[in-house]
């Protein structure tokens, strides 16, 4: 009889809790400020997908690479981008990760391994292959993770990238955050395969399907994929099932999602579910409350910093475009 796999150690479990709640608190603050008219930005809420990213990023090393999408604030924060810099970039301020010139859809922060945020569906996968190939050639031991939605699995770049990664045994992990809806279209209306993981065998790629809202299962699957890649055994395609509690973007009322489906997803909210799981494992409520309070203060300070920061000056339009600037 196979023994149940052991939980991650206490430090890792608290790390996942901190990362997930950082995303949760940031999202709450963003939606509140946008609703109050304090911020005028396009915003894609990750509510419901916090645990997936937290458990995934906790399985990586700080210098491992991440490529994500414009709906990737949960990936960006969980990977370690400082909230002050991320918040300022979302607000278009010069203290942001890209000096306020990238905005929410183009967050980049190489110091924490966040190499690319792309606004083009499916385009991150070939880029991830390039990063993974560079690591393979350099022998630096890094693993590249690329996150994308279920609809991106219908893009040609998905199929080409999986095929190439497998042929070259690249140290890359393709993580499909399958929230079952591509913008406003349910998966069954756009994808012929019953399960997205069914597409993997044709490429011979290692593939796993996991409940992305289960921190323990998600961290285990991610850790195994990371170890597989770091050992030189090649890529993994991971289909992580999840759900989003808000529309594709803020203002979308999710009318296309059946009410019963949404109610069931919210009833299984992964944030309180993970807290309950930690309490059942004898973590002290006061310890978790202290983390919550610390994160709330961090997010409040990040928002205040962003609002107090200035916008980039007009001459910044010419900077960071060419390697050598041309005189006006």
Buried (B, 14 or more C-beta within 10 A) or exposed (E): EEEEEEBBEEEBBBBBBBBBBBBBBBBBBBBEBBEEEEBEEEBBBBBBBBBBBBBBBBBBEEEBBBBBBBBBBBBBBBBBBBBBBBBBBBBBBBBBBBBBBBBBBBBBBEEBBBBBBBEEBBBBBBBBBBBBBBBBEEEEBBBBBBBBBBBBBBBEBBBBBBBBBBEBBBBBBBBBBBBBBBBEBBBEEBBEEEEBBBBBEEBEBBBBBBBBBBBBBBBBBBBBBBEBBBEEEBBBBBBBBBBBBBBBEBEBEBEBBEEEBBEEBEEEBBBEBBBEBBEEEEBEEEEBEEBBEEBBEBBEEBBEBBBEBEEBEEEBEEEEEEEEEEEE
